[in-house]
Amino acid sequence: MHSGAVATRNADPKGAGGTAPVDAVSLAIIEQLQEDGRRPYAAIGKAVGLSEAAVRQRVQKLLDQGVMQIVAVTDPLTVGLRRQAMVGVGVEGDLDPVADALAAMDEVEYVVVTAGSFDLLIEIVCEDDDHLLNTINKRIRTLPGVRSTESFVYLKLRKQTYTWGTR
């Protein structure tokens, strides 16, 4: 599911980038794009009651504000990535250098700072078990500040959606 784009999200009560939460029309536009990211602006405009130009402006504003991204989502299995895992990481000291180093790794799809048993949760997508083992053992566990890791290997993906932004 690697898109090349990297998203970061910080706790912000106003929403992404310090802006006010999106309105109902923008949510409807997002929903249209979640159904089909290539849907023409004219068709979206018809569905939400705006002109094509108004939809184009709103989409650009949503992109500029970091509210959404339009990316191609792949099934890792179809592109030769047969092993996925969630890894809990325990860190000693400052989390930021470890989180930054993990975020820089191609195999790491996302990094989340957490409270609880782990300091960080990361999702890894690898070619196979050997690649996963090498990534965890030789690259993650050797990072300065990494105290521990616990891996949760995916056996079967039952649900993955990206529609939570319009609920």
N, C-alpha and C positions, 0 to 999 in steps of 0.2 A: 504494500500500500504506500510505497514511497513515491511521493509526488515531486520531490525536489524542493518544495516549499516548506518553510519552517514556521510554525505558529508558536507564539508565546502569549500567555494569558496571565495577567496578574489580577489579584483581587481588587476590584474597583466597583464600588456600589453604584456608580452611574452607568456602568457597561464598558465596553471595549474602548480604549483610548480616552477615557474621561468624558465621553459624550453621553448624552441622555439616552435611555433605552429606545430601541427602534419602535416606530409606530406600527399600527395594524397593516397599513398598506405595504410597508417595507417587509414585514413578516410574510405577507402574502406573496411578494416577489421572491423572497428567499425560498418559500415553499415551492413555488413554480420551478425555480432553479434546482431544488433538491430532487424534484421528480425527473427533470431533464436539464442538465447543465448547459446543453446546446440549444435550448428552446429560444426561438427568435423573440427579440424584444417586442415586436408587434403583437405576437401571440400572448406574451405575458401581459402587455398593456390591455389587451381585450379582456383577459381574465380578471385583472385587478382594477379596471376602470381608469387607466391612464393612457396617455399618448406614448408612442414608441420612444420619443425623445425624453419624456419624463422618466420612463423606465430606465433608459440608458443612463441618465444623470443619477438616479437613485442607486443603481447598481454600482456605478463608479464611486459614489460616495461611500457605500457600504464596503467596497473593496479598500478604498483609501483609509477608512477608519479602522480597518482590521476586524470589522464585524463578521466578515465571511471571506472565504477563498473559493475560487472556482478551479478545481483540480480534477485530473483523471484518477480515479480510484481503481486499483487493480486487485485481482485475487492473487495473493502471493503464490499459490500452488501453480497457477497457469504461467507464471514467469520464472519458475524454477526455484522458488523459495519454499521448501517443504517443511520447515521447522520454525514454529513461533513459540515464544515463551514470555511470561511476565516474570520479572526478576525484582525482588525486594532487596534493597541495598541499605546496609547500615553504615553510617559515616561517623568518623571521629573528627571533631572540629568543624570548620566552616563548610557548609554544604555547597556553596556556589562553585568553587573550583571543580568539585566532583561532578556536579550537575552539568557544568559547561563541557567538561571532558566527555561525559557520556553523550551529551547532545551532539557532539562533533562526530561521533561514530556513525558510519553509514548503516550499520545493522540496527541501531537504536531508532525506533519510530517515534517514541515520545518519552518524555521524562516528566515526572510529577513529584513535587515536594509534598510530603505527607506528614501527618501526625499519627503516632501509634507505634507499632512494632518496627516499622521501617522508616527511614528518613526519606528515601526516594523509591518510587516505583518506576520501572522502565519496561517498555515492550521491545522485544528483540525479534527480528525476522532474519532467518538464516537459510542457507542452502540445504543443510542437513545436520545430523547430530554432531558430526565432527566439527563443523563450522560453529555450531552453538557452543560446544565445549571449549573450543579455542577462544571464542569471544569472551566467554565468562571467565575461564581460568587464566588465560594469558593476557587479556586486555583489561577486563573490568576489575578483577580481584587484585591486580597489580597496581592499580591507580593509587597514588598517595591519598590517604584519608579514608579509603574503603576498609571498613572493619569486617563486614560480613556480607554474604549474599545468600538468598534463598530463591530457587528457581521453581517456577510453575509452568511446566511444559504443556502446551495446548495439544489436546488429543483430537478435539473436534470443535469447530466454531459453529455455535447454534444460532447466534444472532449478532449482527453488526449493522447498525444504522447510523445515519448522520442527520436524522430529522428532529433531534431534540431541541434545536434552536427555534422551532416554531410551535412547540407545544404550549 
